[in-house]
């Protein structure tokens, strides 16, 4: 309600059906209509109390909905007009007994004042046609291999760039735009940026509304940890077959000093569990830009996981990315273990490869790019080429992350084992490098795990 008041949404009408009853008990305020009215007015809404069973009063109230958001507070009685049911408790979700049904149906029919068939008047003109298919970046990425950039910043740059390709790209943020870098989009496309403040549930709901009837391509951003507050809205968006894109920054212990309340360590598990979801986990600026472009053209719930630390660009600007297609970053004919990492841990895996190379131990390093769907074929091919050994390393809890995704992908395949490195307890504040080491997901931990797998053979 605060959002509607702040933005003076004078075309918004909310209908509150105040029928007194809850599911198991009467509602706390029951029919105290004046209290509902005062609460709505406190949020800057025009509030009108009506008899919810009167079509005339409802029509009159709609005519008064002008100049500010309006709440029509309708006093109703559950089961109105049904003998033995009206305004009674204990009827929630229950069918009428057969011995009551016929009598009640007749009672309802007797109250119909006119049996004329009412035909809705069709709109005088169609809504303007909108094309949101095949939205492409106006140019290739412009990064240089070896340069460093945080994927959260690359996200902001990519989204602003994509905004020039289509005026149907919109951005929403939960008062974190200077951290998620969606502020870059706001600067370049101010009329298509919606500040939703610290109300993530409402932000996701607004995105779903904006995406209705394929009118826009919305991108929501906040810290990945804060999307946990909106899980109900996200799952309902999937049930509603909505197409929305969510970018969660500040994932994992690698955010450092901000501490565990800000560290997303459950987000992969959450988004992997959502039907229709696609989960992107880009590891450099080029991959992030491609993820944004692909998300804009992918149906369902898309989640892009971005990181706080600056890491090196590892891909050429013309690298092709596809949903469900992993990348082999490092490879030789003598590889002994396949190591799979993403984001910060992919760079730790590459650093571990340098350490191990001095010991004449070669590893194959894979970047999954999308955690859902996972590139099962490439993972299996790589595992078979490295004596069946897979090591996953992730800045996430063990449950529901990359390790479990990979294990599910290869389950039942003979001769393949998966070893997981992940955050195994509630973390703490500290420097990023210290925390990666503390939780056993840095280059040294990866190198040690590889040595252990080889020795075990």
C-alpha positions as CSV (number, residue, x, y, z in Angstrom):
1,X,0.0,0.0,0.0
2,X,2.9,2.3,0.7
3,X,4.3,1.7,-2.8
4,X,1.0,2.7,-4.4
5,X,0.8,5.8,-2.3
6,X,4.3,6.9,-3.0
7,X,3.9,6.6,-6.7
8,X,0.3,8.0,-6.7
9,X,-1.2,5.1,-8.6
10,X,-4.5,6.7,-9.3
11,X,-5.5,3.8,-11.6
12,X,-5.3,1.2,-8.9
13,X,-8.3,0.0,-7.1
14,X,-8.1,-2.6,-4.3
15,X,-11.2,-4.5,-3.2
16,X,-11.1,-5.7,0.4
17,X,-13.7,-8.4,1.0
18,X,-14.4,-8.1,4.7
19,X,-16.5,-11.1,5.4
20,X,-15.7,-11.3,9.1
21,X,-14.4,-14.9,9.1
22,X,-11.0,-16.4,8.8
23,X,-10.3,-20.1,7.9
24,X,-10.5,-21.5,11.5
25,X,-11.7,-18.5,13.6
26,X,-13.3,-15.1,13.1
27,X,-10.8,-12.5,11.8
28,X,-9.4,-10.2,14.6
29,X,-11.3,-7.1,13.4
30,X,-14.3,-8.9,12.1
31,X,-16.7,-6.2,10.8
32,X,-15.1,-3.1,12.3
33,X,-15.1,-1.4,9.0
34,X,-14.0,2.0,10.3
35,X,-10.7,0.6,11.5
36,X,-10.0,-0.9,8.0
37,X,-10.9,2.5,6.5
38,X,-8.5,4.4,8.8
39,X,-5.7,2.0,8.2
40,X,-6.0,2.4,4.4
41,X,-6.3,6.2,4.7
42,X,-3.1,6.2,6.8
43,X,-1.2,4.8,3.8
44,X,-2.6,7.7,1.6
45,X,-5.4,5.7,0.0
46,X,-9.0,6.9,-0.7
47,X,-11.0,4.4,1.3
48,X,-14.7,3.8,0.6
49,X,-16.9,1.5,2.7
50,X,-19.7,-0.3,0.8
51,X,-22.2,-3.1,1.1
52,X,-20.4,-5.7,-0.8
53,X,-23.6,-7.4,-1.8
54,X,-24.9,-4.3,-3.5
55,X,-24.0,-4.0,-7.2
56,X,-25.2,-0.4,-7.1
57,X,-22.9,0.6,-4.3
58,X,-20.0,-1.1,-5.9
59,X,-20.5,0.7,-9.2
60,X,-20.8,4.0,-7.4
61,X,-17.6,3.4,-5.5
62,X,-15.7,2.6,-8.7
63,X,-16.9,6.0,-10.1
64,X,-15.2,7.7,-7.1
65,X,-11.8,6.1,-7.7
66,X,-9.9,9.1,-8.9
67,X,-6.7,11.1,-8.2
68,X,-5.2,8.5,-5.7
69,X,-5.1,4.8,-5.1
70,X,-8.6,3.6,-3.9
71,X,-9.6,0.9,-1.5
72,X,-13.2,-0.3,-1.8
73,X,-13.9,-1.9,1.6
74,X,-16.8,-4.3,1.0
75,X,-18.7,-5.5,4.0
76,X,-19.9,-9.0,3.1
77,X,-21.3,-12.1,4.8
78,X,-19.8,-15.5,3.8
79,X,-22.6,-17.7,2.4
80,X,-25.0,-14.8,2.0
81,X,-28.5,-15.9,1.4
82,X,-27.9,-19.6,2.2
83,X,-29.9,-20.9,5.1
84,X,-27.8,-22.5,7.8
85,X,-24.5,-21.3,6.1
86,X,-24.6,-17.5,6.1
87,X,-22.1,-15.9,8.5
88,X,-21.4,-19.3,10.1
89,X,-18.0,-20.7,11.1
90,X,-16.6,-24.1,10.2
91,X,-17.7,-24.1,6.5
92,X,-14.3,-23.2,5.0
93,X,-13.4,-25.6,2.2
94,X,-16.3,-27.9,2.8
95,X,-18.9,-29.1,0.2
96,X,-22.6,-28.8,1.0
97,X,-24.2,-32.0,2.2
98,X,-26.4,-33.6,-0.4
99,X,-29.6,-33.1,1.7
100,X,-28.9,-29.3,1.7
101,X,-27.7,-28.8,-1.8
102,X,-30.9,-28.9,-3.8
103,X,-32.8,-26.5,-1.4
104,X,-29.9,-24.1,-1.4
105,X,-29.6,-24.1,-5.2
106,X,-33.3,-23.2,-5.4
107,X,-32.8,-20.4,-2.9
108,X,-30.0,-18.9,-5.0
109,X,-32.1,-19.2,-8.2
110,X,-35.0,-17.4,-6.5
111,X,-32.8,-14.4,-5.8
112,X,-31.8,-13.8,-9.4
113,X,-33.6,-10.7,-10.5
114,X,-33.0,-11.0,-14.2
115,X,-32.2,-14.1,-16.3
116,X,-31.2,-12.1,-19.3
117,X,-27.8,-13.1,-20.8
118,X,-25.4,-10.2,-20.3
119,X,-22.8,-9.8,-23.0
120,X,-19.7,-7.8,-22.2
121,X,-19.0,-4.9,-24.6
122,X,-15.7,-5.6,-26.4
123,X,-13.0,-2.9,-26.3
124,X,-13.3,-0.3,-29.0
125,X,-9.6,-0.7,-30.0
126,X,-6.9,-3.3,-29.3
127,X,-3.9,-2.6,-27.1
128,X,-0.9,-1.7,-29.2
129,X,1.1,-4.7,-30.3
130,X,4.3,-5.4,-28.5
131,X,7.3,-7.5,-29.7
132,X,9.5,-8.8,-26.9
133,X,10.9,-11.7,-28.9
134,X,14.6,-12.1,-29.8
135,X,15.9,-9.1,-27.9
136,X,19.7,-8.9,-28.6
137,X,22.5,-6.8,-27.4
138,X,23.3,-4.0,-29.8
139,X,27.0,-5.0,-29.8
140,X,29.5,-7.6,-28.4
141,X,30.9,-7.2,-24.9
142,X,33.9,-4.9,-24.8
143,X,36.1,-6.5,-22.1
144,X,39.7,-7.4,-22.2
145,X,41.0,-10.8,-21.0
146,X,42.8,-10.4,-17.7
147,X,41.0,-7.2,-16.7
148,X,39.1,-7.4,-13.5
149,X,35.4,-6.6,-12.8
150,X,32.8,-7.9,-10.4
151,X,30.0,-9.7,-12.0
152,X,27.5,-7.6,-10.1
153,X,28.9,-4.5,-11.9
154,X,28.9,-6.3,-15.2
155,X,25.2,-7.1,-14.6
156,X,24.4,-3.4,-14.3
157,X,26.3,-2.5,-17.4
158,X,24.8,-5.3,-19.4
159,X,21.2,-4.4,-18.4
160,X,21.7,-0.8,-19.3
161,X,23.1,-1.9,-22.7
162,X,20.2,-4.3,-23.3
163,X,17.9,-1.4,-22.5
164,X,19.0,0.3,-25.7
165,X,17.9,-2.7,-27.7
166,X,14.3,-2.6,-26.6
167,X,12.1,-0.1,-24.7
168,X,10.3,-3.1,-23.2
169,X,13.3,-3.9,-20.9
170,X,12.5,-2.5,-17.4
171,X,14.4,-2.7,-14.2
172,X,13.2,-2.9,-10.6
173,X,15.4,-2.8,-7.5
174,X,14.9,-3.1,-3.7
175,X,16.9,-0.1,-2.6
176,X,20.2,-1.8,-3.4
177,X,20.8,-0.2,-6.9
178,X,24.2,1.2,-5.8
179,X,25.3,-2.4,-4.9
180,X,23.6,-4.4,-7.6
181,X,24.6,-1.6,-10.1
182,X,21.1,-1.4,-11.5
183,X,21.7,2.3,-11.0
184,X,23.5,2.3,-14.3
185,X,20.2,1.3,-16.0
186,X,18.4,4.0,-14.0
187,X,20.9,6.6,-15.3
188,X,20.5,5.6,-18.9
189,X,16.7,4.7,-18.8
190,X,15.2,6.6,-15.9
191,X,11.6,6.2,-17.2
192,X,11.9,2.4,-17.1
193,X,13.4,2.0,-13.7
194,X,11.2,1.3,-10.7
195,X,12.6,1.8,-7.2
196,X,10.7,-0.7,-5.0
197,X,12.5,0.0,-1.7
198,X,13.1,-2.7,0.9
199,X,10.0,-4.7,0.0
200,X,11.2,-7.7,-2.0
201,X,7.9,-9.5,-1.9
202,X,6.2,-6.5,-3.4
203,X,9.0,-6.1,-5.9
204,X,8.5,-9.6,-7.3
205,X,4.8,-9.1,-7.4
206,X,5.2,-5.9,-9.4
207,X,7.5,-7.6,-11.8
208,X,4.9,-10.3,-12.4
209,X,2.3,-7.7,-13.0
210,X,4.6,-5.8,-15.5
211,X,5.2,-9.1,-17.4
212,X,1.5,-9.8,-17.7
213,X,0.4,-10.5,-21.3
214,X,4.1,-10.3,-22.4
215,X,4.0,-6.5,-22.3
216,X,7.5,-6.0,-20.8
217,X,10.7,-7.9,-19.9
218,X,11.3,-7.1,-16.2
219,X,14.6,-7.6,-14.3
220,X,14.6,-7.4,-10.5
221,X,17.7,-7.0,-8.5
222,X,18.7,-7.1,-4.9
223,X,21.1,-9.1,-2.7
224,X,20.5,-12.8,-3.4
225,X,19.9,-13.4,0.3
226,X,17.0,-11.0,0.3
227,X,15.1,-13.0,-2.4
228,X,14.5,-15.6,0.3
229,X,11.9,-13.2,1.7
230,X,10.0,-13.4,-1.6
231,X,10.0,-17.1,-2.2
232,X,6.2,-17.3,-1.9
233,X,5.8,-14.7,-4.7
234,X,8.5,-16.5,-6.8
235,X,6.8,-19.9,-6.6
236,X,3.4,-18.3,-7.3
237,X,5.0,-16.6,-10.3
238,X,6.1,-20.0,-11.6
239,X,2.6,-21.4,-11.0
240,X,1.2,-18.5,-12.9
241,X,3.6,-19.2,-15.8
242,X,5.1,-15.7,-15.5
243,X,8.3,-14.7,-17.2
244,X,10.5,-12.7,-14.9
245,X,14.2,-12.2,-14.4
246,X,15.8,-11.9,-10.9
247,X,19.4,-11.0,-10.3
248,X,20.8,-11.7,-6.9
249,X,24.2,-10.2,-5.9
250,X,26.5,-10.6,-2.9
251,X,26.4,-14.4,-2.9
252,X,28.4,-16.6,-0.6
253,X,31.0,-15.9,2.0
254,X,33.2,-14.1,-0.5
255,X,31.3,-10.9,0.2
256,X,33.5,-10.7,3.3
257,X,32.9,-8.1,6.0
258,X,29.2,-7.7,5.6
259,X,28.7,-11.0,7.5
260,X,26.3,-13.9,7.3
261,X,23.0,-12.0,7.3
262,X,24.0,-10.7,3.8
263,X,25.6,-13.9,2.5
264,X,23.4,-15.8,0.1
265,X,24.2,-19.5,0.7
266,X,20.8,-21.0,0.1
267,X,19.8,-19.3,-3.1
268,X,20.8,-21.9,-5.6
269,X,18.8,-24.5,-3.7
270,X,15.8,-22.2,-3.6
271,X,15.8,-21.3,-7.3
272,X,16.7,-24.8,-8.5
273,X,13.5,-26.1,-6.7
274,X,11.2,-23.7,-8.7
275,X,9.5,-25.2,-11.7
276,X,10.2,-23.4,-15.0
277,X,13.4,-21.9,-13.5
278,X,16.7,-21.3,-15.2
279,X,19.7,-20.6,-13.0
280,X,22.6,-18.7,-14.4
281,X,25.9,-18.4,-12.5
282,X,28.3,-16.3,-14.7
283,X,31.9,-16.2,-13.7
284,X,33.2,-13.1,-15.6
285,X,32.0,-10.0,-17.2
286,X,31.5,-11.5,-20.7
287,X,29.5,-14.5,-19.3
288,X,27.4,-12.0,-17.3
289,X,26.5,-10.0,-20.3
290,X,25.5,-13.1,-22.2
291,X,23.5,-14.3,-19.2
292,X,21.5,-11.1,-19.2
293,X,20.8,-11.4,-22.9
294,X,19.8,-15.0,-22.6
295,X,17.5,-14.4,-19.6
296,X,15.6,-11.7,-21.5
297,X,14.8,-14.4,-24.1
298,X,14.1,-17.3,-21.8
299,X,10.6,-18.2,-20.6
300,X,9.9,-18.8,-17.0
301,X,11.7,-17.7,-13.8
302,X,15.3,-16.8,-14.6
303,X,17.8,-16.2,-11.7
304,X,21.3,-14.7,-12.3
305,X,23.7,-15.1,-9.4
306,X,26.4,-12.4,-9.2
307,X,29.4,-11.9,-7.0
308,X,30.9,-9.0,-5.1
309,X,34.7,-9.6,-5.6
310,X,36.4,-8.4,-8.8
311,X,37.7,-11.3,-10.8
312,X,39.6,-11.6,-14.1
313,X,37.9,-11.7,-17.5
314,X,38.5,-15.2,-18.9
315,X,36.4,-15.3,-22.0
316,X,36.9,-13.6,-25.4
317,X,34.1,-11.1,-26.3
318,X,32.9,-13.3,-29.2
319,X,32.5,-16.4,-27.0
320,X,29.1,-18.0,-27.6
321,X,27.0,-19.0,-24.6
322,X,23.8,-21.1,-24.5
323,X,21.5,-22.2,-21.7
324,X,22.5,-25.6,-20.5
325,X,26.0,-25.4,-22.2
326,X,29.0,-25.6,-19.9
327,X,32.5,-24.5,-20.8
328,X,35.9,-26.3,-20.5
329,X,38.2,-23.6,-19.2
330,X,41.3,-25.7,-18.7
331,X,42.1,-29.0,-20.4
332,X,45.0,-31.4,-21.2
333,X,45.3,-35.0,-22.3
334,X,46.8,-35.8,-18.8
335,X,44.0,-34.5,-16.7
336,X,43.4,-36.5,-13.5
337,X,40.4,-34.8,-11.9
338,X,37.5,-32.7,-13.3
339,X,37.0,-29.7,-11.1
340,X,33.7,-27.8,-11.4
341,X,33.4,-24.3,-9.9
342,X,31.4,-21.1,-10.7
343,X,31.8,-17.5,-9.9
344,X,34.5,-16.9,-7.3
345,X,35.3,-20.7,-7.0
346,X,35.9,-21.1,-10.7
347,X,38.8,-18.6,-10.3
348,X,40.0,-20.4,-7.2
349,X,40.0,-23.6,-9.3
350,X,42.1,-22.0,-11.9
351,X,44.5,-20.8,-9.2
352,X,44.6,-24.3,-7.8
353,X,45.5,-25.7,-11.2
354,X,48.6,-23.4,-11.3
355,X,49.6,-24.8,-7.9
356,X,49.1,-28.4,-8.9
357,X,50.9,-27.9,-12.3
358,X,54.1,-27.4,-10.3
359,X,53.6,-30.9,-8.9
360,X,52.9,-32.3,-12.4
361,X,49.2,-32.8,-11.6
362,X,46.8,-31.7,-14.3
363,X,43.1,-30.9,-13.7
364,X,40.3,-30.2,-16.0
365,X,38.3,-27.1,-15.0
366,X,34.7,-26.7,-16.0
367,X,32.4,-23.6,-15.8
368,X,28.8,-24.8,-15.7
369,X,27.4,-21.3,-16.7
370,X,23.9,-22.5,-15.9
371,X,23.3,-24.6,-12.8
372,X,19.8,-25.5,-14.1
373,X,19.8,-26.9,-16.7
374,X,23.2,-28.5,-16.2
375,X,25.3,-29.7,-19.1
376,X,25.2,-33.4,-18.2
377,X,26.9,-34.6,-21.4
378,X,30.0,-32.4,-21.0
379,X,30.3,-33.3,-17.3
380,X,30.1,-37.0,-18.0
381,X,32.6,-36.8,-20.9
382,X,35.0,-34.8,-18.7
383,X,34.6,-37.3,-15.8
384,X,35.3,-40.3,-18.0
385,X,38.4,-38.5,-19.4
386,X,39.7,-37.9,-15.8
387,X,39.3,-41.5,-14.4
388,X,35.7,-40.8,-13.1
389,X,36.8,-38.2,-10.6
390,X,34.7,-35.0,-10.2
391,X,35.3,-32.4,-7.6
392,X,32.8,-29.6,-7.1
393,X,33.6,-26.4,-5.2
394,X,31.0,-23.7,-4.5
395,X,30.4,-20.6,-2.4
396,X,27.1,-22.0,-1.1
397,X,25.9,-24.5,1.5
398,X,26.2,-28.2,0.6
399,X,22.4,-28.6,0.4
400,X,20.9,-27.9,-3.0
401,X,23.9,-26.3,-4.7
402,X,26.3,-27.2,-7.5
403,X,27.5,-30.4,-5.8
404,X,24.0,-31.9,-5.5
405,X,23.1,-30.8,-9.0
406,X,26.2,-32.5,-10.4
407,X,25.6,-35.6,-8.3
408,X,22.0,-35.9,-9.6
409,X,23.2,-35.5,-13.1
410,X,25.7,-38.4,-12.9
411,X,23.8,-40.7,-10.5
412,X,23.8,-44.3,-11.8
413,X,26.8,-43.8,-14.0
414,X,29.4,-46.5,-13.3
415,X,32.8,-45.5,-12.2
416,X,32.1,-41.9,-11.4
417,X,32.5,-40.3,-8.0
418,X,31.6,-36.8,-6.9
419,X,33.4,-35.0,-4.1
420,X,32.0,-31.8,-2.7
421,X,33.6,-28.7,-1.3
422,X,31.1,-26.2,0.1
423,X,30.3,-24.0,3.1
424,X,29.5,-26.4,5.9
425,X,28.3,-24.1,8.7
426,X,26.9,-20.6,9.4
427,X,29.7,-18.2,8.4
428,X,31.0,-15.1,10.0
429,X,32.4,-11.7,9.0
430,X,35.9,-11.4,7.7
431,X,38.0,-10.7,4.7
432,X,37.0,-12.6,1.5
433,X,40.2,-14.5,1.2
434,X,40.2,-15.5,4.9
435,X,36.6,-16.8,4.7
436,X,37.2,-18.8,1.5
437,X,40.1,-20.5,3.3
438,X,38.2,-20.9,6.6
439,X,35.4,-22.8,4.8
440,X,37.6,-24.9,2.6
441,X,36.7,-23.5,-0.8
442,X,39.9,-21.6,-1.8
443,X,42.7,-22.7,-4.1
444,X,44.6,-24.5,-1.3
445,X,41.6,-26.5,-0.3
446,X,40.9,-27.4,-3.9
447,X,44.5,-28.5,-4.5
448,X,44.5,-30.6,-1.3
449,X,41.2,-32.3,-2.3
450,X,42.7,-33.1,-5.7
451,X,45.7,-34.6,-4.1
452,X,43.5,-36.7,-1.9
453,X,41.5,-38.0,-4.8
454,X,44.6,-39.0,-6.7
455,X,46.2,-40.7,-3.7
456,X,43.0,-42.6,-2.9
457,X,43.1,-44.3,-6.4
